[in-house]
Each structure stands twice: as structure tokens, then as C-alpha cells.
């Protein structure tokens, strides 16, 4: 797969990056005034950074698994003994 096939991944990363900057700024004020990190903002930031890590690993050929565009983190199945 060449880099031109990754344009959907880069588009998702662009929107995740913009959203992450906005959410981080709002979360900073929420933390300052309430003393706690809002759970929804934390989950969005975690998912955005996780997708960015998976997409970067795929783009740098560190993994063969194409990063899915989903907000749910993947859970690895336990091996059968």
C-alpha cells in the first residue's frame, strides 16, 4: 500500500488533532475550576492519541494491520491454553 492510499487516515488524523487541541484547552479549564478531568474529554483524548499511534505505526511500516477508524480501543483476545 503506498502513501497515497493513506489519505483517509491522514484526514481522520487532521480532525482528531483539531478536536484534541480544543478538548485539551477546555479540559484544562475544567480541571482548574473543578479539580477533575471530565470523563468524556479524557476518553476522547485517549482515543485520539491511540489512533494517532496506530496510524503512525502503520505509516512507518512497524505493523501490517491497517488502523480501523473506530473510537473503541481493541481488546486482544486471551490465548486458549
Helices and strands as residue ranges (DSSP letters): G 3-6, H 7-34, H 39-59
